[in-house]
Amino acid sequence: MKRLVYRVRGVTRILGIAETILGSLLMLLIFVLMLLQVAQRYLPIGPGVWVGELARFGLVWLTFAMAGYLVSKNEHVAIGVIDTWVKGEFWRRGVIVFVNLVIVVVGVLFAIDSWAMVEGASTQLTPATGIPLSLIYIIPFIGFILSSVHGLVRAASGVVLPLSELIEDEDESVAYV
């Protein structure tokens, strides 16, 4: 079982690198679009409403695309008080497993709802850019699925691996030891 968890953690690390690259590209896209928006304001070039719309979509995509990565690094919103209140490795491990199982359930439920939005918006287009809304909504769907996968891997790691290995990817300020 440990070997399987180690292999899956290796795959999710590669997935995390891909998520980081995607997040970096989205940040670059937002930066370039914001610069273009400023240039449109002060230079005699035609107004492009599409620039602002695409920058806003980029920010939303960045949020959902990085959700899984944040779960994998335990950088998601968490209740840090429980970590200081709970004593003993068994209970700390239980908190880790419980929190990540809640993330899995919530991620799956949000993925189901976001898939309904993908299917329901197949013929609608965005006003300025003309992008189908189903393409806009697919990024949150993928982000919720990836959050669930990372949460499931962290929950399985919490059951199988030593506590010291669970916190190796985390920042020391939010570590469980």
Backbone hydrogen bonds in HBPLUS format (Angstrom, degrees):
<---DONOR---> <-ACCEPTOR-->    atom                        ^
c    i                          cat <-CA-CA->   ^        H-A-AA   ^      H-
h    n   atom  resd res      DA  || num        DHA   H-A  angle D-A-AA Bond
n    s   type  num  typ     dist DA aas  dist angle  dist       angle   num
A0005-VAL N   A0001-MET O   3.03 MM   4  6.35 161.1  2.06 152.3 157.2     1
A0006-TYR N   A0002-LYS O   2.87 MM   4  6.15 158.5  1.91 153.1 159.2     2
A0007-ARG N   A0003-ARG O   2.97 MM   4  6.23 156.0  2.03 146.8 153.2     3
A0008-VAL N   A0004-LEU O   2.92 MM   4  6.15 165.2  1.94 154.5 158.4     4
A0009-ARG N   A0005-VAL O   2.84 MM   4  6.00 155.8  1.90 148.1 155.3     5
A0010-GLY N   A0006-TYR O   2.99 MM   4  6.24 144.6  2.12 140.4 149.6     6
A0010-GLY N   A0007-ARG O   3.11 MM   3  5.05 119.4  2.50  91.8 106.8     7
A0011-VAL N   A0007-ARG O   3.03 MM   4  6.41 151.7  2.11 147.4 154.8     8
A0012-THR N   A0008-VAL O   2.87 MM   4  6.18 158.3  1.92 150.8 157.1     9
A0013-ARG N   A0009-ARG O   2.90 MM   4  6.09 135.5  2.10 137.8 149.6    10
A0014-ILE N   A0010-GLY O   3.17 MM   4  6.48 154.1  2.24 143.4 149.1    11
A0015-LEU N   A0011-VAL O   2.89 MM   4  6.20 155.3  1.95 146.5 154.5    12
A0016-GLY N   A0012-THR O   2.78 MM   4  5.93 143.3  1.91 134.8 145.0    13
A0017-ILE N   A0013-ARG O   2.98 MM   4  6.35 143.4  2.12 142.5 151.6    14
A0018-ALA N   A0014-ILE O   3.05 MM   4  6.43 157.6  2.10 148.6 154.3    15
A0019-GLU N   A0015-LEU O   2.87 MM   4  6.18 151.2  1.95 146.4 155.1    16
A0020-THR N   A0016-GLY O   2.88 MM   4  6.09 149.3  1.97 142.0 150.3    17
A0021-ILE N   A0017-ILE O   2.97 MM   4  6.25 156.4  2.02 149.7 155.6    18
A0022-LEU N   A0018-ALA O   2.94 MM   4  6.17 161.9  1.97 148.3 153.3    19
A0023-GLY N   A0019-GLU O   2.84 MM   4  6.02 160.6  1.88 147.3 153.0    20
A0024-SER N   A0020-THR O   2.89 MM   4  6.08 152.8  1.96 145.2 152.6    21
A0025-LEU N   A0021-ILE O   2.92 MM   4  6.18 156.7  1.98 149.8 156.1    22
A0026-LEU N   A0022-LEU O   2.92 MM   4  6.18 153.2  1.99 149.1 156.8    23
A0027-MET N   A0023-GLY O   2.92 MM   4  6.16 152.2  2.00 144.0 151.7    24
A0028-LEU N   A0024-SER O   2.93 MM   4  6.19 156.2  1.99 146.5 153.0    25
A0029-LEU N   A0025-LEU O   2.87 MM   4  6.10 154.8  1.94 144.5 151.7    26
A0030-ILE N   A0026-LEU O   2.91 MM   4  6.16 162.3  1.95 150.1 154.1    27
A0031-PHE N   A0027-MET O   2.93 MM   4  6.14 161.2  1.96 148.8 154.2    28
A0032-VAL N   A0028-LEU O   2.91 MM   4  6.12 167.6  1.92 155.6 158.3    29
A0033-LEU N   A0029-LEU O   2.92 MM   4  6.07 163.6  1.95 151.6 156.7    30
A0034-MET N   A0030-ILE O   2.88 MM   4  6.04 152.7  1.96 148.4 155.9    31
A0035-LEU N   A0031-PHE O   2.99 MM   4  6.25 156.5  2.04 148.1 154.6    32
A0036-LEU N   A0032-VAL O   2.91 MM   4  6.16 155.1  1.97 147.8 155.1    33
A0037-GLN N   A0033-LEU O   2.87 MM   4  6.10 146.0  1.99 140.9 150.3    34
A0038-VAL N   A0034-MET O   3.00 MM   4  6.30 154.4  2.07 147.7 153.6    35
A0039-ALA N   A0035-LEU O   2.89 MM   4  6.15 159.7  1.93 148.7 154.9    36
A0040-GLN N   A0036-LEU O   2.88 MM   4  6.07 151.2  1.96 145.0 152.6    37
A0041-ARG N   A0037-GLN O   3.19 MM   4  6.40 139.0  2.36 137.0 147.1    38
A0041-ARG N   A0038-VAL O   3.10 MM   3  5.15 127.2  2.39  95.6 109.6    39
A0042-TYR N   A0038-VAL O   3.25 MM   4  6.58 148.5  2.36 150.1 157.0    40
A0043-LEU N   A0039-ALA O   2.88 MM   4  5.62 137.3  2.07 152.2 159.7    41
A0045-ILE N   A0043-LEU O   2.75 MM   2  5.61 141.0  1.90 103.5  93.2    42
A0051-VAL N   A0048-GLY O   3.20 MM   3  5.72 152.2  2.29 110.3 116.7    43
A0053-GLU N   A0049-VAL O   3.27 MM   4  6.56 165.9  2.29 152.9 157.1    44
A0054-LEU N   A0050-TRP O   2.89 MM   4  5.94 163.2  1.92 146.9 151.5    45
A0055-ALA N   A0051-VAL O   2.96 MM   4  6.13 151.4  2.04 145.3 153.6    46
A0056-ARG N   A0052-GLY O   2.96 MM   4  6.18 156.4  2.02 147.9 153.6    47
A0057-PHE N   A0053-GLU O   3.01 MM   4  6.29 159.8  2.05 148.8 154.5    48
A0058-GLY N   A0054-LEU O   2.85 MM   4  6.00 149.9  1.94 140.6 149.7    49
A0059-LEU N   A0055-ALA O   3.01 MM   4  6.30 146.6  2.12 143.5 151.3    50
A0060-VAL N   A0056-ARG O   3.09 MM   4  6.42 156.8  2.15 148.3 154.2    51
A0061-TRP N   A0057-PHE O   2.79 MM   4  6.02 163.0  1.82 154.8 160.0    52
A0062-LEU N   A0058-GLY O   2.86 MM   4  5.99 153.3  1.93 142.3 149.8    53
A0063-THR N   A0059-LEU O   3.11 MM   4  6.32 156.3  2.17 142.7 148.1    54
A0064-PHE N   A0060-VAL O   3.16 MM   4  6.49 166.0  2.18 155.4 157.3    55
A0065-ALA N   A0061-TRP O   2.75 MM   4  5.74 157.1  1.81 153.8 161.3    56
A0066-MET N   A0062-LEU O   3.13 MM   4  6.03 147.9  2.24 143.4 148.8    57
A0067-ALA N   A0064-PHE O   3.39 MM   3  5.20 155.7  2.45  96.1 103.1    58
A0070-LEU N   A0066-MET O   3.01 MM   4  6.24 159.2  2.06 154.3 159.6    59
A0071-VAL N   A0067-ALA O   3.06 MM   4  6.35 149.8  2.15 146.0 154.3    60
A0072-SER N   A0068-GLY O   2.98 MM   4  6.24 156.0  2.04 147.9 154.3    61
A0073-LYS N   A0069-TYR O   3.15 MM   4  6.43 137.7  2.34 143.5 154.0    62
A0075-GLU N   A0070-LEU O   2.76 MM   5  4.82 164.0  1.79 156.7 154.7    63
A0074-ASN N   A0071-VAL O   3.14 MM   3  4.96 163.7  2.17 104.4 108.6    64
A0084-THR N   A0081-VAL O   3.13 MM   3  5.41 128.9  2.41 102.1 114.4    65
A0085-TRP N   A0081-VAL O   3.04 MM   4  6.24 144.2  2.17 147.8 158.8    66
A0086-VAL N   A0082-ILE O   2.87 MM   4  5.86 161.6  1.90 156.6 158.8    67
A0092-ARG N   A0088-GLY O   3.10 MM   4  6.33 158.8  2.15 150.5 157.1    68
A0093-ARG N   A0089-GLU O   2.86 MM   4  5.94 161.0  1.90 151.0 156.5    69
A0094-GLY N   A0090-PHE O   2.97 MM   4  6.19 147.0  2.08 137.3 147.0    70
A0095-VAL N   A0091-TRP O   2.92 MM   4  6.22 149.4  2.01 145.1 152.4    71
A0096-ILE N   A0092-ARG O   3.00 MM   4  6.32 161.1  2.04 150.2 154.8    72
A0097-VAL N   A0093-ARG O   2.96 MM   4  6.22 165.9  1.98 154.0 157.2    73
A0098-PHE N   A0094-GLY O   2.86 MM   4  5.97 167.3  1.88 150.2 154.4    74
A0099-VAL N   A0095-VAL O   2.91 MM   4  5.97 173.0  1.92 155.1 157.4    75
A0100-ASN N   A0096-ILE O   3.11 MM   4  6.22 162.5  2.14 147.0 152.1    76
A0101-LEU N   A0097-VAL O   2.90 MM   4  6.07 147.0  2.01 148.3 157.8    77
A0102-VAL N   A0098-PHE O   2.96 MM   4  6.23 153.0  2.04 151.3 158.5    78
A0103-ILE N   A0099-VAL O   3.04 MM   4  6.34 151.8  2.12 142.6 150.5    79
A0104-VAL N   A0100-ASN O   2.97 MM   4  6.22 149.0  2.07 139.6 147.6    80
A0105-VAL N   A0101-LEU O   3.01 MM   4  6.28 165.5  2.03 150.7 153.3    81
A0106-VAL N   A0102-VAL O   2.93 MM   4  6.10 173.6  1.93 156.9 158.8    82
A0107-GLY N   A0103-ILE O   2.83 MM   4  5.82 157.3  1.88 143.8 151.2    83
A0108-VAL N   A0104-VAL O   2.92 MM   4  6.10 157.4  1.97 150.6 156.1    84
A0109-LEU N   A0105-VAL O   2.98 MM   4  6.22 164.3  2.01 152.0 156.4    85
A0110-PHE N   A0106-VAL O   2.88 MM   4  6.07 162.9  1.91 152.9 157.7    86
A0111-ALA N   A0107-GLY O   2.85 MM   4  5.96 148.3  1.95 140.5 150.1    87
A0112-ILE N   A0108-VAL O   2.94 MM   4  6.20 152.2  2.02 148.7 155.4    88
A0113-ASP N   A0109-LEU O   3.12 MM   4  6.44 161.2  2.16 146.5 151.0    89
A0114-SER N   A0110-PHE O   2.78 MM   4  5.99 158.7  1.83 150.3 156.9    90
A0115-TRP N   A0111-ALA O   2.86 MM   4  5.98 147.3  1.96 143.1 151.7    91
A0116-ALA N   A0112-ILE O   3.13 MM   4  6.42 148.3  2.24 141.7 149.8    92
A0117-MET N   A0113-ASP O   3.13 MM   4  6.52 143.8  2.26 140.8 150.6    93
A0118-VAL N   A0114-SER O   2.94 MM   4  6.28 148.4  2.04 143.2 152.0    94
A0119-GLU N   A0115-TRP O   2.97 MM   4  6.26 165.0  1.99 154.3 156.7    95
A0120-GLY N   A0116-ALA O   2.88 MM   4  5.92 150.3  1.97 140.5 149.5    96
A0121-ALA N   A0117-MET O   3.08 MM   4  5.97 136.3  2.28 143.1 149.9    97
A0133-LEU N   A0124-GLN O   2.98 MM   9  5.76 162.1  2.02 137.9 142.1    98
A0126-THR N   A0131-ILE O   2.86 MM   5  5.33 147.2  1.97 135.4 145.5    99
A0130-GLY N   A0126-THR O   3.19 MM   4  4.79 136.4  2.39 115.4 125.4   100
A0135-LEU N   A0132-PRO O   2.98 MM   3  5.57 138.0  2.16 113.1 123.1   101
A0137-TYR N   A0133-LEU O   2.91 MM   4  6.15 156.2  1.96 153.1 158.3   102
A0142-ILE N   A0138-ILE O   2.97 MM   4  6.25 161.0  2.00 152.3 156.5   103
A0143-GLY N   A0139-ILE O   2.88 MM   4  6.08 160.9  1.92 154.8 160.8   104
A0144-PHE N   A0140-PRO O   2.88 MM   4  6.09 156.1  1.94 152.2 157.1   105
A0145-ILE N   A0141-PHE O   3.05 MM   4  6.31 156.6  2.11 147.7 154.4   106
A0146-LEU N   A0142-ILE O   2.89 MM   4  6.12 164.1  1.91 153.5 157.8   107
A0147-SER N   A0143-GLY O   2.91 MM   4  6.08 149.5  2.00 142.0 150.8   108
A0148-SER N   A0144-PHE O   3.00 MM   4  6.20 154.6  2.07 143.4 149.7   109
A0149-VAL N   A0145-ILE O   2.92 MM   4  6.25 154.4  1.98 149.4 157.0   110
A0150-HIS N   A0146-LEU O   2.92 MM   4  6.11 171.6  1.93 152.4 154.4   111
A0151-GLY N   A0147-SER O   2.87 MM   4  5.99 156.5  1.93 145.2 152.5   112
A0152-LEU N   A0148-SER O   2.86 MM   4  6.00 154.2  1.93 145.7 152.5   113
A0153-VAL N   A0149-VAL O   2.95 MM   4  6.22 157.9  2.00 152.0 157.9   114
A0154-ARG N   A0150-HIS O   2.93 MM   4  6.16 158.9  1.98 147.7 153.6   115
A0155-ALA N   A0151-GLY O   2.86 MM   4  6.05 150.9  1.95 144.6 153.0   116
A0156-ALA N   A0152-LEU O   2.91 MM   4  6.11 163.5  1.94 149.2 153.6   117
A0157-SER N   A0153-VAL O   2.85 MM   4  6.00 152.0  1.93 144.1 152.8   118
A0158-GLY N   A0154-ARG O   2.89 MM   4  6.05 143.0  2.03 137.5 147.3   119
A0159-VAL N   A0155-ALA O   3.20 MM   4  6.54 132.6  2.44 139.9 151.4   120
A0159-VAL N   A0156-ALA O   3.18 MM   3  5.21 134.8  2.40  95.3 107.2   121
A0160-VAL N   A0156-ALA O   3.07 MM   4  6.28 158.8  2.11 151.0 156.2   122
A0161-LEU N   A0157-SER O   2.86 MM   4  5.23 149.2  1.95 135.9 146.1   123
A0165-GLU N   A0162-PRO O   3.04 MM   3  5.55 135.2  2.25 110.7 121.7   124
A0166-LEU N   A0163-LEU O   3.11 MM   3  5.14 133.1  2.34  97.2 110.1   125
A0170-GLU N   A0167-ILE O   3.16 MM   3  5.13 152.3  2.24 101.1 109.5   126
A0174-VAL N   A0171-ASP O   3.07 MM   3  5.73 157.2  2.13 118.8 124.9   127
A0175-ALA N   A0172-GLU O   3.42 MM   3  4.96 171.1  2.42  98.2 100.1   128
